[in-house]
Amino acid sequence: MKKTMLIIGAGPGLSYAVAEKFASQEFNIGLISRKTEKLQAFKNELEAKGTTVFSAAADAGDAALLEAAIHTISANTDGFDVILYNAAVIKARYILEESSEDLIREFAINVAGAVKSLQVTYDDLKKRNGAFLLTSSNLATDPVAAYGSLSIGKAALRNLAYQLHNRLKNEGIYVGLLTINGEINPGSDTRSPAVLANLFWKLYSDRNQVEIQQ
C-alpha cells in the first residue's frame, strides 16, 4: 500500500518539487491550496506523470475550511504519512505600518494553520509513525522590518518545530524544519527547488534532525 503525503500551501516551485520527489518514492500526493485553478493545474501536471493525486481548496488561515479540506482528502486515502506545511503570506510591509487585523490574519496562515494541520492529522501520524515537516527561512533568526509580519511568522514556526520535535518523537511522530537561507532559484546549486526537495526527503528519511539550514 502506497503512503500519502499532504502538502498544505501547494503551488509551483518548491511544493511541486517536493511532490515530485516523494512521488518518485512511491507516495500518493494530497494538495491543499487557496487558488482552485492553480491547484487543478498542479494536480494535472502530477497526474500526467503517473502520480495519484487528491486535492481540495482551502485558505490555510481559515481553521474550519482547512480541517474540512484535510478530511476531504483523507477520505480517499488510508491516512497520512507525511504533512508538509508550506503556507505563508509573503509581502513586503514595514512592521509599524501593519494593522492589527492584517497581523492576526497573516499569523493564522503563517503559524496557526500549521498547528491546526497537526491537530487534525495527529492520530494518523501517530498510528503510522509519520512526519510533520515545516518550511522556514533566515527571517526566523535574522528578521527584516520590511518583512515584519513574515519575520514574526517564521520565527514562531521555527519555535513550533523545536517545541514539538522532542515532545512528539516519543509518540512516533517526527517533526522537522527546513530553513531556507536565501532566495529559491531554479538555477542554484544550493537552493533550487529540486535541491531543497531532496533535503525534505533527507529530513523525512533520517528523522534525526530538528532542522536543516540551506
N, CA and C of each residue as an Amber inpcrd file, in Angstrom:
protein
   642
   0.8430000  -1.1960000   0.0000000   0.0000000   0.0000000   0.0000000
   0.8820000   1.2530000   0.0000000   0.6080000   2.1620000  -0.9300000
   1.3990000   3.3880000  -1.0010000   1.1240000   4.2960000   0.1960000
   2.1480000   5.0300000   0.5780000   1.9900000   6.0590000   1.5910000
   1.4430000   7.3300000   0.9490000   0.9770000   8.2510000   1.7900000
   0.4140000   9.5050000   1.2930000   1.0750000  10.6910000   1.9700000
   1.4750000  11.6540000   1.1430000   1.9900000  12.9300000   1.6340000
   0.9520000  14.0100000   1.3560000   0.7090000  14.8720000   2.3290000
  -0.1930000  16.0080000   2.1610000   0.6160000  17.2960000   2.2050000
   0.4700000  18.1130000   1.1620000   1.1460000  19.4080000   1.1000000
   0.1050000  20.5090000   1.2710000   0.2630000  21.3070000   2.3010000
  -0.6490000  22.4190000   2.5740000   0.0750000  23.7080000   2.2160000
  -0.5470000  24.4800000   1.3290000   0.1320000  25.6260000   0.7470000
   0.8310000  25.2100000  -0.5310000   0.1640000  24.3410000  -1.2870000
   0.7600000  23.7780000  -2.5020000   0.7870000  24.8060000  -3.6200000
   1.8370000  24.7520000  -4.4190000   1.9650000  25.6620000  -5.5460000
   3.1750000  25.2920000  -6.3770000   3.4720000  26.0830000  -7.3920000
   4.6330000  25.7890000  -8.2340000   5.9360000  26.0210000  -7.4720000
   7.0210000  25.5450000  -8.0310000   8.3190000  25.7620000  -7.3940000
   8.6070000  24.7060000  -6.3530000   8.7950000  25.1350000  -5.1050000
   9.2200000  24.2240000  -4.0500000   8.2090000  23.1070000  -3.8120000
   6.9430000  23.4500000  -3.6500000   5.9320000  22.4270000  -3.3770000
   5.8830000  21.3840000  -4.4830000   5.9630000  21.8540000  -5.7160000
   5.9120000  20.9230000  -6.8470000   7.1120000  19.9850000  -6.8210000
   8.2890000  20.5250000  -6.5400000   9.4960000  19.6950000  -6.4870000
   9.4100000  18.6680000  -5.3620000   8.8640000  19.0720000  -4.2230000
   8.7000000  18.1390000  -3.1100000   7.7080000  17.0430000  -3.4860000
   6.6090000  17.4340000  -4.1160000   5.6320000  16.4370000  -4.5580000
   6.2670000  15.4410000  -5.5190000   7.0480000  15.9370000  -6.4700000
   7.7320000  15.0520000  -7.4170000   8.6880000  14.1010000  -6.7000000
   9.4360000  14.6250000  -5.7390000  10.4050000  13.7980000  -5.0200000
   9.7150000  12.6700000  -4.2720000   8.6810000  13.0030000  -3.5260000
   8.0080000  11.9730000  -2.7450000   7.2270000  11.0200000  -3.6440000
   6.6780000  11.5320000  -4.7380000   6.0020000  10.6530000  -5.6960000
   6.9840000   9.6500000  -6.2920000   8.2180000  10.0810000  -6.5120000
   9.2400000   9.1770000  -7.0550000   9.5930000   8.0680000  -6.0670000
   9.2320000   8.2700000  -4.8030000   9.4520000   7.2650000  -3.7630000
   8.1550000   6.5170000  -3.4360000   7.2540000   6.5040000  -4.4100000
   6.0080000   5.7200000  -4.3300000   4.9960000   6.2770000  -3.3350000
   4.9490000   7.5910000  -3.2010000   3.9230000   8.2380000  -2.3920000
   2.7780000   8.7170000  -3.2780000   1.5440000   8.5850000  -2.7830000
   0.4410000   9.3750000  -3.3110000   0.5640000  10.7810000  -2.7280000
  -0.0240000  11.7540000  -3.4190000   0.1280000  13.1550000  -3.0120000
  -1.2360000  13.8040000  -2.7960000  -1.3840000  14.4700000  -1.6570000
  -2.5460000  15.3070000  -1.3970000  -2.1380000  16.7700000  -1.4490000
  -2.9950000  17.6020000  -2.0040000  -2.6810000  19.0160000  -2.1940000
  -3.7990000  19.8910000  -1.6410000  -3.4340000  20.8890000  -0.8700000
  -4.3830000  21.9100000  -0.4220000  -3.8080000  23.2710000  -0.7550000
  -4.6130000  24.0800000  -1.4300000  -4.2140000  25.4360000  -1.7900000
  -5.4620000  26.2980000  -1.8620000  -5.2610000  27.5850000  -1.7340000
  -6.3960000  28.5160000  -1.7390000  -6.9570000  28.7350000  -3.1350000
  -6.0940000  28.6990000  -4.1540000  -6.4980000  29.0510000  -5.5090000
  -6.8470000  27.8020000  -6.3090000  -8.1350000  27.6650000  -6.6170000
  -8.6410000  26.4470000  -7.2450000  -8.0090000  26.1790000  -8.6010000
  -7.8610000  27.2030000  -9.4330000  -7.3320000  26.9920000 -10.7810000
  -5.8820000  26.5210000 -10.7380000  -5.0680000  27.1500000  -9.9030000
  -3.6680000  26.7350000  -9.7910000  -3.5620000  25.3360000  -9.1870000
  -4.4520000  25.0390000  -8.2580000  -4.4700000  23.7160000  -7.6430000
  -4.7610000  22.6410000  -8.6880000  -5.7250000  22.9120000  -9.5470000
  -6.0750000  21.9430000 -10.5860000  -4.9320000  21.7560000 -11.5780000
  -4.2650000  22.8510000 -11.9260000  -3.1320000  22.7520000 -12.8530000
  -2.0070000  21.9270000 -12.2390000  -1.7370000  22.1500000 -10.9650000
  -0.7200000  21.3980000 -10.2320000  -1.0800000  19.9100000 -10.2350000
  -2.3350000  19.6220000  -9.9330000  -2.8270000  18.2420000  -9.8960000
  -2.6810000  17.5830000 -11.2610000  -3.0650000  18.2990000 -12.3090000
  -2.9930000  17.7460000 -13.6640000  -1.5580000  17.4030000 -14.0550000
  -0.6210000  18.2800000 -13.7080000   0.7850000  18.0440000 -14.0610000
   1.3170000  16.7850000 -13.3920000   0.9910000  16.6090000 -12.1310000
   1.4690000  15.4260000 -11.4140000   0.8020000  14.1590000 -11.9320000
  -0.4900000  14.2380000 -12.2060000  -1.2000000  13.0650000 -12.7110000
  -0.6870000  12.6520000 -14.0810000  -0.2740000  13.6280000 -14.8840000
   0.2700000  13.3190000 -16.2070000   1.5530000  12.5030000 -16.1080000
   2.2080000  12.5620000 -14.9480000   3.4390000  11.7920000 -14.7310000
   3.1680000  10.4820000 -14.0000000   1.8830000  10.1670000 -13.8180000
   1.5240000   8.8880000 -13.2240000   1.3180000   8.8940000 -11.7270000
   1.3040000  10.0720000 -11.1190000   1.1170000  10.1780000  -9.6710000
  -0.3650000  10.2040000  -9.3230000  -0.7370000   9.4790000  -8.2830000
  -2.0990000   9.5650000  -7.7640000  -2.1940000  10.7980000  -6.8750000
  -3.1320000  11.6850000  -7.2050000  -3.2140000  12.9840000  -6.5320000
  -4.6370000  13.2280000  -6.0410000  -4.7540000  13.7070000  -4.8200000
  -6.0240000  14.1440000  -4.2490000  -5.8820000  15.6200000  -3.8900000
  -6.9300000  16.3970000  -4.1040000  -6.8050000  17.8340000  -3.8440000
  -8.0870000  18.4020000  -3.2630000  -7.9380000  19.5190000  -2.5610000
  -9.0710000  20.2650000  -2.0240000  -8.6270000  21.7060000  -1.8280000
  -9.5270000  22.6270000  -2.1120000  -9.2150000  24.0500000  -1.9780000
  -9.5900000  24.5410000  -0.5850000  -8.6900000  25.3070000   0.0250000
  -8.9720000  25.9170000   1.3250000  -7.9370000  26.9880000   1.6160000
  -8.3600000  28.0060000   2.3410000  -7.4530000  29.0170000   2.8750000
  -6.8670000  28.4660000   4.1680000  -5.5490000  28.3430000   4.2330000
  -4.9050000  27.7640000   5.4150000  -5.1540000  28.5820000   6.6740000
  -5.5580000  29.8300000   6.5140000  -5.8360000  30.6730000   7.6620000
  -7.2400000  30.5360000   8.2090000  -8.0810000  29.7720000   7.5280000
  -9.4520000  29.5220000   7.9800000  -9.4940000  28.1170000   8.5630000
  -9.5080000  28.0160000   9.8750000  -9.3530000  26.7210000  10.5370000
 -10.4280000  25.7210000  10.1330000 -11.6680000  26.1770000  10.0300000
 -12.7590000  25.2630000   9.6930000 -12.6300000  24.7470000   8.2640000
 -12.3190000  25.6460000   7.3290000 -12.1610000  25.2280000   5.9390000
 -10.9420000  24.3290000   5.7670000  -9.8740000  24.6330000   6.4750000
  -8.6730000  23.8070000   6.3940000  -8.9600000  22.4030000   6.9090000
  -9.6210000  22.3070000   8.0400000  -9.9480000  20.9900000   8.5870000
 -10.8350000  20.2000000   7.6320000 -11.8200000  20.8730000   7.0390000
 -12.7070000  20.1930000   6.0930000 -11.9400000  19.6890000   4.8800000
 -11.0050000  20.4850000   4.3830000 -10.2120000  20.0730000   3.2210000
  -9.3390000  18.8650000   3.5500000  -8.7470000  18.8710000   4.7320000
  -7.9270000  17.7260000   5.1470000  -8.7790000  16.4650000   5.2170000
  -9.9740000  16.5770000   5.7850000 -10.8570000  15.4120000   5.8790000
 -11.3120000  14.9430000   4.4940000 -11.5400000  15.8790000   3.5860000
 -11.9390000  15.5110000   2.2220000 -10.8750000  14.6450000   1.5620000
  -9.6250000  15.0430000   1.7010000  -8.5370000  14.2590000   1.1090000
  -8.3390000  12.9530000   1.8670000  -8.4090000  13.0080000   3.1760000
  -8.2090000  11.8120000   3.9940000  -9.1950000  10.7080000   3.6440000
 -10.4140000  11.0960000   3.2860000 -11.4500000  10.1110000   2.9580000
 -11.0840000   9.2600000   1.7510000 -10.1460000   9.7320000   0.9380000
  -9.7210000   8.9970000  -0.2560000  -8.4320000   8.2080000  -0.0410000
  -7.9250000   8.2060000   1.1750000  -6.6440000   7.5590000   1.4670000
  -6.7970000   6.6200000   2.6560000  -5.7190000   5.9210000   2.9770000
  -5.6840000   5.1010000   4.1880000  -5.1480000   5.8870000   5.3750000
  -4.8650000   7.1600000   5.1560000  -4.2990000   8.0010000   6.1990000
  -3.0510000   8.7000000   5.7030000  -2.6100000   9.6760000   6.4510000
  -1.4510000  10.4740000   6.0500000  -0.1790000   9.9770000   6.7420000
   0.8970000   9.9430000   5.9550000   2.2040000   9.5540000   6.4710000
   3.1340000  10.7530000   6.6410000   2.9530000  11.7610000   5.8090000
   3.7900000  12.9610000   5.8620000   2.9220000  14.1820000   5.5990000
   3.0920000  15.2110000   6.4020000   2.4680000  16.5090000   6.1660000
   3.5810000  17.5200000   5.9300000   3.4680000  18.2930000   4.8700000
   4.3490000  19.4520000   4.6660000   3.4960000  20.7050000   4.7460000
   3.7820000  21.5420000   5.7390000   3.0800000  22.8200000   5.8380000
   3.9470000  23.8890000   5.2050000   3.4740000  24.4160000   4.0750000
   4.2670000  25.3540000   3.2780000   3.5000000  26.6460000   2.9900000
   2.4340000  26.8900000   3.7520000   1.6210000  28.0850000   3.5250000
   2.2440000  29.2970000   4.2100000   2.2050000  30.4370000   3.5270000
   2.7350000  31.6770000   4.1020000   2.2230000  32.8650000   3.3050000
   2.0980000  33.9990000   3.9770000   1.7910000  35.2620000   3.3060000
   3.1120000  35.9930000   3.1090000   3.5260000  36.1240000   1.8600000
   4.8190000  36.7430000   1.5560000   4.5680000  38.1160000   0.9440000
   4.8310000  39.1400000   1.7220000   4.6500000  40.5030000   1.2300000
   5.6120000  41.4220000   1.9730000   5.9830000  42.4990000   1.3210000
   6.8610000  43.4890000   1.9410000   6.0110000  44.6020000   2.5450000
   6.1230000  44.7700000   3.8620000   5.4840000  45.8980000   4.5430000
   6.1950000  46.1200000   5.8780000   6.5930000  47.3370000   6.0950000
   7.2560000  47.7140000   7.3510000   6.3380000  47.3860000   8.5200000
   6.9050000  46.7940000   9.5570000   6.0990000  46.2800000  10.6520000
   5.2370000  47.3560000  11.3070000   5.7250000  48.6070000  11.3980000
   4.9350000  49.6600000  12.0390000   3.8320000  50.1970000  11.1400000
   3.7900000  49.7300000   9.9050000   2.6970000  50.0870000   9.0050000
   1.6300000  48.9960000   8.9450000   1.8430000  47.9210000   9.6790000
   0.8830000  46.8220000   9.6980000  -0.3210000  47.1750000  10.5670000
  -1.4770000  46.7050000  10.1740000  -2.6570000  46.8150000  11.0250000
  -2.7520000  45.5720000  11.8980000  -3.4150000  45.7120000  13.0220000
  -3.6180000  44.5570000  13.8930000  -4.3780000  43.4610000  13.1630000
  -5.3450000  43.8800000  12.3510000  -6.1620000  42.9020000  11.6260000
  -5.3170000  42.0800000  10.6580000  -4.4170000  42.7400000   9.9230000
  -3.5680000  42.0180000   8.9780000  -2.5790000  41.1070000   9.6950000
  -2.0270000  41.5800000  10.8010000  -1.0980000  40.7440000  11.5570000
  -1.7760000  39.4680000  12.0440000  -2.9880000  39.6110000  12.5440000
  -3.7230000  38.4430000  13.0380000  -4.0740000  37.5040000  11.8880000
  -4.5420000  38.0680000  10.7780000  -4.9150000  37.2420000   9.6180000
  -3.7040000  36.4850000   9.0860000  -2.5750000  37.1680000   8.9960000
  -1.3830000  36.5260000   8.4400000  -0.7820000  35.5140000   9.4090000
  -0.8710000  35.7760000  10.7110000  -0.4060000  34.7960000  11.6870000
  -1.2300000  33.5150000  11.5870000  -2.5080000  33.6770000  11.2820000
  -3.3630000  32.4990000  11.1260000  -2.8690000  31.6040000  10.0010000
  -2.3870000  32.2110000   8.9200000  -1.8600000  31.4370000   7.7910000
  -0.4390000  30.9710000   8.0690000   0.3990000  31.8800000   8.5390000
   1.8230000  31.5850000   8.6990000   2.1160000  30.5790000   9.8020000
   1.2730000  30.5600000  10.8380000   1.5830000  29.7390000  12.0150000
   0.3990000  28.8930000  12.4860000  -0.7330000  29.5420000  12.7540000
  -1.8540000  28.8150000  13.3540000  -2.3490000  27.6890000  12.4570000
  -2.2740000  27.8890000  11.1450000  -2.6770000  26.8310000  10.2210000
  -1.8160000  25.5900000  10.3550000  -0.5410000  25.7860000  10.6720000
   0.3490000  24.6390000  10.8890000  -0.0910000  23.8500000  12.1160000
  -0.4110000  24.5640000  13.1910000  -0.8700000  23.9000000  14.4070000
  -2.1630000  23.1410000  14.1340000  -3.0920000  23.7840000  13.4400000
  -4.3600000  23.1300000  13.1220000  -4.1380000  21.8850000  12.2740000
  -3.2450000  21.9710000  11.3090000  -2.9720000  20.8260000  10.4360000
  -2.4730000  19.6330000  11.2380000  -1.6070000  19.8970000  12.1950000
  -1.0840000  18.8120000  13.0220000  -2.1610000  18.2640000  13.9510000
  -2.9830000  19.1430000  14.4910000  -4.0680000  18.6730000  15.3540000
  -4.9970000  17.7220000  14.6040000  -5.3110000  18.0600000  13.3650000
  -6.2600000  17.2610000  12.5840000  -5.6460000  15.9350000  12.1400000
  -4.3560000  15.9250000  11.8620000  -3.7080000  14.7190000  11.3320000
  -2.9300000  13.9460000  12.3950000  -2.9700000  14.4050000  13.6180000
  -2.1660000  13.8120000  14.6960000  -2.3800000  12.3060000  14.8300000
  -3.6260000  11.8620000  14.8390000  -3.9040000  10.4330000  15.0390000
  -3.3030000   9.5910000  13.9170000  -3.4390000  10.0680000  12.6770000
  -2.8290000   9.3630000  11.5450000  -1.3210000   9.2700000  11.7070000
  -0.7010000  10.3940000  11.9990000   0.7540000  10.4280000  12.0840000
   1.2650000   9.5510000  13.2240000   0.5530000   9.5330000  14.3220000
   0.9590000   8.6890000  15.4490000   0.8300000   7.2150000  15.0860000
  -0.2680000   6.8580000  14.4640000  -0.5120000   5.4560000  14.1030000
   0.4740000   4.9580000  13.0530000   0.9020000   5.8690000  12.1610000
   1.7090000   5.4610000  11.0110000   3.1810000   5.8760000  11.1350000
   3.5920000   6.2690000  12.3550000   4.9670000   6.7510000  12.5580000
   5.3180000   7.8150000  11.5250000   4.4310000   8.7900000  11.4130000
   4.5280000   9.7800000  10.3510000   5.4500000  10.9420000  10.6680000
   5.4340000  11.9000000   9.7590000   6.3140000  13.0660000   9.8710000
   5.5430000  14.3370000   9.5650000   5.8950000  15.3880000  10.2850000
   5.3050000  16.7120000  10.0880000   6.4430000  17.6580000   9.7520000
   6.4550000  18.1620000   8.5200000   7.5550000  18.9780000   8.0160000
   7.1130000  20.4250000   7.8360000   8.0290000  21.3410000   8.1110000
   7.7440000  22.7700000   8.0430000   8.8070000  23.4770000   7.2170000
   8.3960000  24.5740000   6.5720000   9.3100000  25.4040000   5.7920000
   9.5280000  26.7320000   6.5110000  10.7920000  27.0780000   6.7490000
  11.1040000  28.3740000   7.3450000  12.1610000  29.0700000   6.4910000
  12.6280000  30.2060000   6.9760000  13.6450000  30.9650000   6.2410000
  14.5630000  31.6620000   7.2290000  15.5830000  32.3360000   6.6960000
  16.5080000  33.0680000   7.5570000  15.8350000  34.2190000   8.2980000
  14.6280000  34.6010000   7.8930000  13.8960000  35.6340000   8.6310000
  13.5920000  35.1970000  10.0610000  13.5960000  33.8970000  10.3120000
  13.3070000  33.3970000  11.6580000  14.3480000  33.8520000  12.6670000
  15.5940000  33.9330000  12.2340000  16.6800000  34.3170000  13.1470000
  17.3530000  35.6260000  12.7550000  17.0430000  36.1230000  11.5660000
  17.6090000  37.3900000  11.0820000  16.4730000  38.2330000  10.5090000
  15.5790000  38.7150000  11.3710000  14.3690000  39.3850000  10.9010000
  14.6510000  40.6860000  10.1720000  13.7310000  41.0160000   9.2570000
  13.8290000  42.2360000   8.4590000  12.5440000  43.0280000   8.6680000
  12.6700000  44.2740000   9.1130000  11.4830000  45.0670000   9.4390000
  10.5800000  45.2810000   8.2380000  11.1610000  45.2940000   7.0370000
  10.3570000  45.4710000   5.8290000   9.4780000  44.2570000   5.5460000
   9.8320000  43.1250000   6.1290000   9.0010000  41.9160000   6.0590000
   8.6000000  41.5310000   7.4830000   8.0260000  42.4960000   8.1890000
   7.7850000  42.3350000   9.6150000   6.8760000  41.1860000   9.9750000
   5.7290000  41.0980000   9.3320000   4.7740000  40.0480000   9.6600000
   5.3360000  38.6730000   9.3380000   5.9590000  38.5410000   8.1870000
   6.5370000  37.2580000   7.7930000   7.6880000  36.8710000   8.7170000
   8.5040000  37.8500000   9.1310000   9.6050000  37.5650000  10.0560000
   9.0800000  36.9970000  11.3690000   8.0190000  37.5980000  11.8780000
   7.4040000  37.0980000  13.1100000   6.8760000  35.6830000  12.8950000
   6.2150000  35.4760000  11.7710000   5.6580000  34.1610000  11.4800000
   6.7170000  33.0790000  11.3700000   7.8120000  33.3720000  10.6810000
   8.8630000  32.3650000  10.5100000   9.5590000  32.0590000  11.8350000
   9.7260000  33.0810000  12.6710000  10.3060000  32.8390000  13.9950000
   9.3950000  31.9370000  14.8220000   8.1000000  32.1980000  14.7620000
   7.1450000  31.3840000  15.5130000   7.1120000  29.9510000  14.9900000
   7.2110000  29.7900000  13.6800000   7.1800000  28.4530000  13.0890000
   8.4130000  27.6480000  13.5030000   9.5590000  28.3070000  13.5400000
  10.7770000  27.6280000  13.9960000  10.6480000  27.2360000  15.4700000
  10.1040000  28.1340000  16.2650000   9.8530000  27.8390000  17.6700000
   8.9430000  26.6170000  17.7990000   7.9140000  26.5700000  16.9700000
   6.9720000  25.4490000  16.9950000   7.6800000  24.1290000  16.7040000
   8.5390000  24.1330000  15.6920000   9.2610000  22.9090000  15.3340000
  10.1090000  22.4120000  16.4980000  10.8000000  23.3370000  17.1530000
  11.6520000  22.9390000  18.2770000  10.8220000  22.4930000  19.4800000
   9.6710000  23.1120000  19.6930000   8.7720000  22.6660000  20.7590000
   8.3560000  21.2200000  20.5660000   7.9820000  20.9000000  19.3280000
   7.3220000  19.6260000  19.0570000   8.2750000  18.4820000  18.7520000
   9.4900000  18.7880000  18.2990000  10.4030000  17.7220000  17.8680000
  10.6330000  16.7020000  18.9850000  11.0530000  17.1820000  20.1450000
  11.3250000  16.2540000  21.2480000  10.0510000  15.7240000  21.8890000
   9.0230000  16.5570000  21.9160000   7.7670000  16.1490000  22.5610000
   7.1090000  14.9870000  21.8160000   7.1270000  15.0290000  20.4930000
   6.3690000  14.0460000  19.7180000   7.1780000  12.8410000  19.2700000
   8.5040000  12.9180000  19.3440000   9.2810000  11.7760000  18.8440000
   9.0240000  10.5240000  19.6720000   8.6990000  10.6840000  20.9480000
   8.3860000   9.5260000  21.7830000   7.0200000   8.9340000  21.4630000
   6.2440000   9.6660000  20.6660000   4.9470000   9.1620000  20.2190000
   5.0220000   8.6400000  18.7850000   6.2320000   8.6130000  18.2330000
   6.4120000   8.0780000  16.8870000   6.2350000   9.0880000  15.7820000
   6.0810000  10.3620000  16.1300000   5.9060000  11.4080000  15.1180000
   7.1940000  12.2150000  15.0130000   7.7100000  12.3210000  13.8000000
   8.9070000  13.1260000  13.5660000   8.4960000  14.5240000  13.1210000
   9.0750000  15.5480000  13.7220000   8.8540000  16.9420000  13.3280000
  10.1830000  17.5160000  12.8540000  10.2020000  18.0360000  11.6320000
  11.4290000  18.5860000  11.0670000  11.1890000  19.8870000  10.3350000
  12.2180000  20.7110000  10.2890000  12.1340000  22.0550000   9.7170000
  13.2550000  22.2530000   8.7020000  12.8980000  22.7310000   7.5190000
  13.9030000  23.1540000   6.5450000  13.9290000  24.6720000   6.5250000
  15.0700000  25.2520000   6.9070000  15.2430000  26.7000000   6.8950000
  16.0230000  27.0810000   5.6500000  15.4120000  27.9010000   4.8160000
  15.9910000  28.2840000   3.5270000  16.5930000  29.6770000   3.6780000
  17.9050000  29.7420000   3.6310000  18.6160000  30.9880000   3.9430000
  18.9070000  31.8130000   2.6930000  17.8850000  32.0820000   1.9270000
  18.0570000  32.8760000   0.7200000  16.9440000  32.5950000  -0.2670000
  17.0770000  33.1750000  -1.4290000  16.0440000  33.0580000  -2.4590000
  16.0860000  31.6850000  -3.1210000  14.9080000  31.1230000  -3.3590000
  14.8150000  29.8740000  -4.1170000  14.9790000  30.2020000  -5.5920000
  15.9210000  29.5320000  -6.2320000  16.2610000  29.8290000  -7.6270000
  16.4700000  28.5200000  -8.3760000  15.7100000  28.2840000  -9.4470000
  15.8470000  27.0240000 -10.1870000  17.2640000  26.7490000 -10.6760000
  18.0600000  27.7960000 -10.8850000  19.4160000  27.6090000 -11.3780000
  20.4690000  27.4730000 -10.2960000  20.0500000  27.5150000  -9.0330000
  21.0040000  27.4860000  -7.9250000  21.4920000  26.0620000  -7.6430000
  22.7650000  25.9560000  -7.2840000  23.3220000  24.6630000  -6.8830000
  22.9660000  24.3090000  -5.4470000  22.5050000  25.2990000  -4.6880000
  22.2330000  25.0680000  -3.2670000  20.7750000  25.2850000  -2.8730000
  20.0580000  26.1420000  -3.6200000  18.6860000  26.4460000  -3.2300000
  17.7180000  26.3730000  -4.4090000  17.9150000  25.4260000  -5.2780000
  16.9170000  25.1710000  -6.3120000  15.7830000  24.3580000  -5.6840000
  14.5800000  24.3840000  -6.2680000  13.5010000  23.5540000  -5.7330000
  13.8840000  22.0800000  -5.6190000  14.6030000  21.5580000  -6.6070000
  14.9800000  20.1420000  -6.5770000  15.9380000  19.8350000  -5.4330000
  16.9240000  20.7120000  -5.2200000  17.8730000  20.5190000  -4.1170000
  17.1380000  20.5620000  -2.7800000  16.2450000  21.5140000  -2.6210000
  15.5080000  21.6560000  -1.3660000  14.5600000  20.4830000  -1.1520000
  13.9580000  19.9900000  -2.2300000  13.0900000  18.8160000  -2.1160000
  13.8720000  17.6130000  -1.6040000  15.1060000  17.4630000  -2.0720000
  15.9500000  16.3710000  -1.5840000  16.2450000  16.5110000  -0.0960000
  16.3430000  17.7520000   0.3810000  16.5840000  17.9680000   1.8080000
  15.3470000  17.6290000   2.6360000  14.1740000  17.9220000   2.0970000
  12.9610000  17.4790000   2.7920000  12.9280000  15.9530000   2.8750000
  13.3280000  15.2930000   1.7930000  13.3840000  13.8320000   1.8250000
  14.3990000  13.3580000   2.8700000  15.5210000  14.0400000   2.9720000
  16.5280000  13.6760000   3.9740000  15.9670000  13.8340000   5.3850000
  15.2880000  14.9500000   5.6410000  14.6580000  15.1260000   6.9450000
  13.7360000  13.9560000   7.2490000  12.8900000  13.6300000   6.2820000
  11.8990000  12.5670000   6.4820000  12.5550000  11.2080000   6.6780000
  13.5240000  10.8790000   5.8470000  14.1000000   9.5340000   5.8830000
  15.0690000   9.3410000   7.0460000  15.8180000  10.3870000   7.4110000
  16.7570000  10.2700000   8.5370000  16.0630000  10.3980000   9.8900000
  15.1220000  11.3330000   9.9930000  14.3060000  11.5260000  11.2030000
  15.1340000  11.8300000  12.4540000  16.3040000  12.4070000  12.3030000
  17.1480000  12.6200000  13.4820000  17.5700000  14.0700000  13.6930000
  17.1240000  14.9810000  12.8200000  17.4650000  16.3990000  12.9690000
  16.1840000  17.2110000  13.0800000  16.1840000  18.1500000  14.0040000
  15.0310000  19.0360000  14.0680000  15.0670000  20.0390000  12.9240000
  16.2740000  20.3940000  12.4490000  16.3760000  21.4530000  11.4480000
  17.5620000  21.2210000  10.5230000  17.3400000  21.4900000   9.2470000
  18.4200000  21.6220000   8.2760000  18.3760000  23.0470000   7.7560000
  19.5280000  23.7080000   7.7120000  19.6250000  25.0470000   7.1340000
  20.3560000  24.9560000   5.8020000  19.8200000  25.6630000   4.8060000
  20.4200000  25.6050000   3.4660000  20.3870000  26.9860000   2.8310000
